[in-house]
Amino acid sequence: MATEASSTVAPVRLKRALTLWDLILYGVIVIQPVAPMSVYGVLMNRGHGHAVTTILIAMIAMLLTAFSYGRMARVYPSAGSAFTYVGQEINPALGYVTGWSMTMDYLLNPMICIIWISQQANVFAPGIPYAAWAVFFALVFTALNVQGIKTSARANSALAAGMAVVIAIFFVAAARYVFGHTHDGASFFTLPFYDPATWNAKAVLGGTSIAVLTYIGFDGISTLSEEAQNPRRNILLATVLVCVVIGILSALQVYAAQLIWPSSEPFPNVDTAFTFVAGRAWAPLFAIVGFTLVVANFGSGMGAQLGAARLLYGMGRSDALPKRFFGAVDPKHRVPRNNVLFVGALALAGAFLLPTIARLRYYQGALMVLPPTAGQTTGYELGANLLNFGALLAFMGVNAAAFVRYYLRADRKAIFNGLAPLAGFVICAILWWSLSTNARIVGGIWMVAGIAYGAVKTKGFQGDLVKFDIPAEDE
């Protein structure tokens, strides 16, 4: 009798506690309201002074993809996100491959955030070594995310308010600086969009592939579908609104920065270019912006760990990963605790490994770890390139799934339902191909490893690779 009763007990599910506002805040924090500040110098170099243009072009691709994410979330309000969409609409094996590429994206995000803020914290407090900061931030991320989804949402609200204040101060200082100096005419205000002296379509495309980093993370909203109130409406609205807000805000920040510091003038340090721009507008902003970027990466890393844990939960529950570990939910806090701890440990390991891997070089016939030198690829840069590899593959998969669902299988063939996801797919594919060769090589190795695991798991793809579990909206 007791055995029969226990077997009918409903499994523990994630708790639906997030409102539309919570979802928007989560997306904004994961992407970062100050997202373009960290990559501003790189964008200026790669885009030959057209950072604003690269961000606006990237926004078009991300808006198309965001719309596809939101529409697919209406059909499948699942924590598995792109993994579920592609697997259900196209093919379970392709869904698994998409989920595997997303896993790289989601696992790398908290890694590079820990790397960045640990290095910056070491600058502020050089007496505390980088290793100690990395351990500290990894533990804080994990501790907050284990406590439950509403704890993370409250932390997001505080972080968003703080960054909004700093951005407002920067805009005021930028306006005072720009209008307090003489200019060569109206063309001064249009050069950030198009400078005929430096325009190069290939360079702008290369810069756009990096500008995608400004938006990376909006897809994390869909991983919270099982914890959102009214997910069939709110996931679509939040995903699209976050892309629009971040795109416009990022373009304005970069535009103001280019007016303060013309592209013809080199930066003292490319990686921290925006802090020098802010310092020129108003001297105290040099330190304020540096601290704000630490706060922003803290919020982004914490949110990325949250999204990674939900993605692994979706894959574990569907048996694409070991279900006993990855598909479990903590009954007290209603979060996938095992996954949060797993991502935290992996992010900490990556914070130590990525800087070392970035310095691997063949030297005198042997593979060696060379000391850091100027112009050398950093651990943060390597992680960012690899992150885009997985993210753009997943974006292509979601656009393809939306094309199949809303056009090929639709009773009524609406042109927009076909053109929008198809355009999103093509643009993401072009940007993916514009990534660095090293990113494609390392990312390819990751994908081969995932496919090999799938082959072993299904004995040569002879058995079921995944078993999708889409919960009812009212659960």
N, C-alpha and C positions, 0 to 999 in steps of 0.2 A: 504493500500500500504506500509506504513512504517513498519507495523507489519510483513508483508510478507518479506520485505527486510531484517529486522533485524534477522529473523529466519534462513536466509540462510548464515549469516556471519560465517565464519569458526572459530572454537574454537581456543583459544590461545594455542599454543604448545610450548614445550621447544625448545631452540635455539641450532642448531648444530654448535658448536664453538670449540670443543676439537679435537686437532690433536692426532696422535699416541703418540707423545712425551708427550703431556699433560696427556694422560691416564696413561702412564708409571710412570710419576712423581706423579700423584695422588695415584696410587697403592703403590708406594714405600713409600710415606709419610704416608699414612694410616697405612701400616704395620709397618713402621719405619725402616730406615737403621740400627738403633741401637736397634732393637727389642729384641735381646737376652740379652742385658745388664740388663734390668729390672728384668728378670726372671732367671738370671744366677745362683744365689745361690740356688733357688728352684730346678732347673734342676740338679744341682750337687748332691743335697741331695736325690732327688727322683730316679735319675738314677745311684746312687752309683758311681759317678765320671765319668759317660759316657755321658756328656752333648753334645759333638760333635756327637756321634752316634745317640742320640735321635733326634737331629735336622735334620740329614741326612735321617733318617727313615721317619720322618714327611714330609720331602720334597717330598718323593716318593708319599705319599698319596695325598699331595696337588697338585703335578703336574698332577696326573691323574684326580683329580677333576677340576683343572684349565682348562685342555683340554676339559672336558665335558662342563664347563661353556662357553668357547669360541665357541665351536661348536653349542651349543644351542642358543647363541647370534646371530649366523648367520641366524638362522631360525626365531627368535623372538627378533628383536632389540628393546626391550621394557624396560622401567624403572623398571618394576616389577620384573625383574631378575628371581630367582628360583621360585618365586610364579607363574609367568607366564609359565615357562618351564614345571613344574610339572602339573599345571592345564590344559594346552593345550594338553600335550602329554599323560598323564595318566588319570587324573580325576580332575574336578574343585574343588571337596571337598578336595582332597589330596593337590591340589595347595594352597588352603586356609590354610590348616594345616601347609604346608611348609612355607608359607608367615608369619604365626603367629609365628613360631619358629624363622624365620629370624628377625622378629620385635624385639624379646627379645634380640637377638644378637646385632642388630644395635643400639637399645636404650641403652644397657648396655655399649657399647664401649665409647661413649662420657662421660657417668657417671664416669667410672673408670679412665678415663684420667683426668677429673676435680678433682677427689679425689686425684690422685697421684701428679699432679702438684701443687695443693693447699697445700698439706702437705709439699712438697719440698720447695715451695715458703715461707711457714711459717718458715722453718728451716733457709732460707737465710735472712728473715726479720721477726724475732719473734715478733716484735712490732705490726705487722698486723695479726689479728686472722685468723684462717683457714676459718671461715665463710665468711669473707670479700673477701678473695682470691677466694673462690668458686663462689661467686656472680660475681666478676670481670671477671673471665675466661668464665663463662657461657654467660655473656653479649657480650664479645669479639667474641666468637665463632659464636654466633647468628648474630651479626652485620655484620661480614665479609661474612657469607653465604647468608644473605638477599640481599647483593649488586649484586649478579650475579655470574655465573659460571666462567667467565674469571678472576674476582677478586680473586676467590679461586685458580685458576690455577697459577696466578702470585705469590701468597703467597706460594704455594707449591714449586715453583722453587727456591725461596729464602731460604726456609727451607732445601731443599735437598742440596743446595750448602754449607750451614753452617755445616750440619752434616757430609758431605763428608770430609770436612777439618779436623774435629775432629777425625774421624775414621782413616784418613791417619796419623795423628800425633800419635795416639795410636799404629798403626802398626809399625811405626818407633821406638817408645819408647820400644815396646815389643821386637822387633828384637835386639835392643842394649842390653836390659837386658838379654835375653835368651843367646845370643852368647857371652855375657860378663861374664858368669858364667860357671863353669865346670859341666859336667853331667856324669851319670853312663854308658853311651853308647848309641847305636842306639835305644834301647828299650824305652829310655826316650821320644822319639818323637812319639812313637806308643801307649803309654799308654792311651792318651786321647780317642783313638778309641776303644781299648780293653785292659782292665786290668784284667788278670786272677784271681788276688787276690780278686777282688770285683765284678766280673761279676755276674749278676743275671737277667735272661731273664724277669721275672715278674717286677722287679724294672725298667729295661730299658723300658718296655712297659708302665709302669706308668709314667715314665719321658717323654715318647713320647707324651702321651695324654696332657701333659703340654706344650711340645715343639710346639704343633700345634698353640699356642698363637703367636709364632714367625711369623706365616704366616696369621693369622686372619686379614681380610680386603681386600685380593686380589679379593674376590668376589664382592666387592663394585664397581669394574671397570664396571661390567655388568649392574649396576644400572644406569650408564651414557650412555647407548646405544642410547638414544634419543637425546643426546647432543654431540655425537661423529660424526666426519666426517668418512664416509665409515665404519660404524659399523660392517658390516658383515666380514670385514677383520681385522680392527684394534682392536676390542674387544678381539678376539682370540689371536692375537699376543701380545697385551699388557698383558693379563692375564697370559699367559704362561711365557713370558719374565720376568715379575715381580717376579713370584715364583722362577725362576732360579736365578735371581740376588740376591734376598733376601736370598735364601737358601745357596748359595755359600758364600755370604758376612757374614751371621750369623755363618756359620761353621768356617770360618777363624777367626772371632772375638773370638769365644768360644775356639777354638784350641789354639790361642795365650794366652788367659787368663789361660788355664789349664797348659800351659808350665811355666807361671810366678808363679802361685799359685797351687801347686800340690793338688790333691783331698784328700790326707792324712792329710792335714793341715786345721783345721776348720777356718771358717770366723768369724770375730768379730760380724758381723751382716749379716744374710742370705739375708734379703731384699735388702741391698745395697752392696752386695758382690762385684759386678763388680767395684764399685768406689774404693774399697780397692785394688783390683787387679791393676787398672790403677795407683793408687797412689804409689804402689810398683814399677811399671815400671818407673814412673817419677812423683815425688811428686806433681807438679802443676796440673797433670791430675785428681787428686782427686776432685778438685773443678770444673775443666773444664768439666769432664764427668758428674758430677751432674747437672750442668747447661744445658748441651747438652740434657740430658734426660728430663729436663723440656721442652726444645724446641721441642723435638721429640714428647712428649705426647701432646703438644699444637697442633702440626700439625696433629697428629693422631686423636685427639678429634674433631678438626674442620672438618677433612675429613669424620670422622664417622658420624657426624651430617648431613653432606651433603648427604651421602649415605642413612641414615635413612629417610631423607625427601623425597628422590626419591622413596624409597621402599613404603612408605606410600602413595605417589602420585600414584604409579602403582596400589596399592590395592584400593585406593579411586576411581580412574577412572574406575576400573573394578567393582565397587559397592560392594567390599568385606568389605569396611569401608564406613561411611557416605560420599557420593560423593560430596555434596555441600561444605564441609569443606576440606577434604583430596584430592579431585580431582581437586582443583582449582589452577590456575597458575596466578601469578602476571603479568599483561600485560606490566608493565614498565620494570622490570628486567628479565622477562621470567623465573622465578623460582617459585617453590611451597612454597610461603612465609608462608602460614598458617602452613605447616608442619615443616618448619624451626623453627618457633616460638614455636610450640608445643613440638618438640624434645628438644629445648633449655630449656624450662620450666621444662620438665620431667627430663632432665639431672641434672639440679640444685636441684630438689627435691631429686633425687637419691643420690646426693653427700652428703646430710644430713641424708637420711634414711638408706643407706646401712651400714655405720659404726655402726649405732645403732642396726640394725637387726643382724649384725655379732656378737654382744655381748649379744644377747638374750640367756638365759640359764634357765633351771629349777633349782631353788635353794630353798631348804626347802619346796618343794611342790608347789612353785609358779613360774610363768614365770617372770623373772626379767632381767633388763639390767645391767650387771655387769661391773665394771670399767675395762679398758684395762689392760691386763697382758701379760707377755712374753710368746710367743708360741701360743697365742690365734689367731684365725682366724680374719683377718682384713677385713674392708669393701672392700678394693681393691681385696684381695684374693677371697672373696665371689663373687664379681662381675665378676672376671675373670673366675671362675669355671662355673658360670651360662652362661657366654658368650659362652664358648665352647659347652655347652649343646645345645643351639639353633643353633650355627654355624654348628656343626657336623650333626645335623638332616637335616639341609638345604643341606649340601653337599651330604648326602645320597640321598636326593630327586632329586638333579640335576643329579647325576650319574645314577639313575634309569631312569630319563627322557631321558638321552642320550642313554641308552641301548635300550629303547623302540623305540626311533626315528631312530637311525642309525643301529640297528640290527634286532629287531623283525619286524619292519615295512618296512625294506629295501628290495628292490627287489633282491639285491645281498647280501648274508650273508657273509660279510668279518669278519674273525676271530678277527682281531684287534678291530673292531667296537663293538664287543661283550665283549671281554676280558678286554679292558681298563676301561670302565665305571663299569663293574662288579667288577674288582679288587679294583677300587676306592671306591665303595660302601662297600665292605667287610672290607677294612682297616679302613674306617671311622666308621663303626659300631663297630669294636673292640675297637677303641680309645674312642668312646662314652661310651661304657660299662665300660671302665677303669676310667671314671670320678669318683669323690667322691660321696658317698651316699647322702650327703646333697645336692649336685648339682642336682642329679637325682630327689630328692624329690621336691625341690623348682621348678625345671624346669617342673616336671610333673604337679604341681599345675597350673603353667602358661598355659600349654597346655590344661588342662581340662577347664580352664576359657575360652580359645579361642574357643574350641569346643562347649561349652555351649552357647557362644555368637552366633556362627554360627547356632546352633539349634534354638535359639529364633528368629533369623533374618529370617529364612526360614520356621518357624512354623514346626519344627521337620524334617528339611531337605526335605520338600515337594516342596519347590520352588527353583528357580535358586539362587545359592549361590553367583556366580560372573558372570560378563559379561565382557569378555576380549576385550580390545581395543588395537590392535597392529597397530601403525601408519606406513604409508609408509616411506621408507628410505629417500625420497627426501623432506619430510615435514619439 
